[in-house]
C-alpha cells in the first residue's frame, strides 16, 4: 500500500484547492454540481500509490463574460495518482481525465470531447 502518512495532507490540500477554485468560479458567475469537495473527491491508498478519484462534476459557465445567462456545461471526471515513494504531496505520478462540453439546448453530440491520460 501507499504511504498512508501522505493521505491526510493530500486530502487537506485537495479540499483547500477546491475551496479556492470554487470561490473564484462563483465570482465569475459559474456553478458546479455537486459543489462540495467531499462529494467530488475520493482519496484512497492503492498498491500503485495514493489515488485521488474525481467523481463526475458538471460546471455551468457563461460563454462570454459580459453575458448573464449560463450557456456552457462542462462535465469532467478523472483521477490523480501520487507515487508511494514520493516525500512530497504535490508530485503526481499519473493523471487521467475525461471531459465533455455542451451548449444549452444541444440535442446532438457534445461540442467537444476531451480525454487525456499520462
C-alpha positions as MATLAB code, in Angstrom:
seq = 'XXXXXXXXXXXXXXXXXXXXXXXXXXXXXXXXXXXXXXXXXXXXXXXXXXXXXXXXXXXXXXXXXXXXXXXXXXXXXXXXXXXXXXXXXXXXXXXXXXXXXXXXXXXXXXXXXXXXXX';
ca = [
       0.000    0.000    0.000;
       0.988    3.617   -0.495;
       2.464    5.777    2.221;
      -0.634    6.467    4.387;
       1.093    9.373    6.101;
       0.571   11.436    2.934;
      -3.181   10.782    2.796;
      -4.280   13.421    5.344;
      -2.045   16.012    3.682;
      -3.330   15.213    0.207;
      -6.956   15.224    1.422;
      -6.439   18.624    3.070;
      -4.726   20.106    0.015;
      -7.499   18.814   -2.278;
     -10.169   20.418   -0.041;
      -8.248   23.714    0.092;
      -7.645   23.766   -3.674;
     -11.330   23.039   -4.376;
     -12.497   25.749   -1.962;
     -10.231   28.314   -3.599;
     -11.206   27.248   -7.129;
     -14.924   27.218   -6.361;
     -14.783   30.689   -4.785;
     -13.206   32.044   -7.983;
     -15.715   30.190  -10.143;
     -18.591   31.785   -8.185;
     -17.041   35.255   -8.659;
     -17.223   34.639  -12.410;
     -20.887   33.648  -12.140;
     -20.310   29.904  -12.593;
     -21.640   26.952  -10.623;
     -20.667   23.320  -10.085;
     -22.828   20.320   -9.268;
     -22.015   18.724   -6.962;
     -20.162   21.561   -5.277;
     -18.856   20.009   -2.039;
     -15.330   18.584   -2.208;
     -16.444   15.540   -0.177;
     -18.941   14.696   -2.957;
     -16.352   15.071   -5.718;
     -13.002   13.756   -4.473;
     -12.260   10.300   -3.079;
      -8.732    9.857   -1.695;
      -7.571    6.294   -1.084;
      -4.369    4.254   -0.902;
      -3.710    1.743   -3.678;
      -0.823   -0.602   -4.452;
       0.406    1.936   -7.021;
       0.225    4.987   -4.716;
      -2.373    7.363   -3.332;
      -5.207    7.928   -5.774;
      -7.470   10.976   -5.856;
     -10.532    9.965   -7.829;
     -12.629   12.795   -9.236;
     -16.306   11.838   -9.367;
     -18.314   13.363  -12.238;
     -18.837   17.082  -11.709;
     -20.663   19.476  -14.044;
     -19.678   23.124  -14.324;
     -22.244   25.643  -15.561;
     -20.494   28.629  -17.125;
     -21.132   31.794  -19.076;
     -19.993   31.596  -22.669;
     -18.896   35.241  -22.581;
     -18.032   37.376  -19.561;
     -20.498   40.130  -20.462;
     -23.457   37.729  -20.658;
     -25.672   36.976  -17.716;
     -27.029   33.609  -18.831;
     -25.395   30.252  -18.221;
     -24.978   28.547  -21.576;
     -21.934   26.260  -21.368;
     -21.843   22.995  -19.441;
     -18.588   21.110  -18.858;
     -18.630   17.693  -17.218;
     -15.370   16.129  -16.043;
     -14.236   13.020  -14.217;
     -10.794   11.531  -13.686;
      -8.082   10.658  -11.224;
      -4.642   11.623   -9.980;
      -2.108    9.132   -8.672;
       0.652   10.121   -6.268;
       3.705    7.889   -6.043;
       4.174    5.868   -2.830;
       7.882    6.771   -2.915;
       7.112   10.465   -3.005;
       8.089   12.501    0.013;
       6.048   15.452   -1.231;
       2.293   15.656   -1.605;
       2.362   17.684   -4.826;
       4.303   15.291   -7.061;
       1.831   13.441   -9.245;
       2.756   10.127  -10.798;
      -0.131    9.818  -13.255;
      -3.354   11.584  -14.163;
      -6.302   10.988  -16.449;
      -9.463   12.897  -17.190;
     -12.479   12.729  -19.393;
     -14.496   15.823  -20.150;
     -17.435   16.906  -22.274;
     -18.520   20.379  -23.275;
     -22.178   21.099  -24.079;
     -24.065   24.229  -25.014;
     -27.550   24.876  -23.673;
     -30.188   23.315  -25.879;
     -27.888   20.934  -27.777;
     -29.556   17.657  -28.645;
     -26.705   16.217  -30.669;
     -23.152   15.139  -29.904;
     -21.203   17.303  -27.456;
     -19.474   20.411  -28.771;
     -16.166   18.960  -27.578;
     -14.990   15.699  -26.135;
     -11.797   15.808  -24.075;
      -9.680   12.906  -22.912;
      -6.140   12.754  -21.582;
      -4.021   10.312  -19.651;
      -0.372   10.193  -18.641;
];
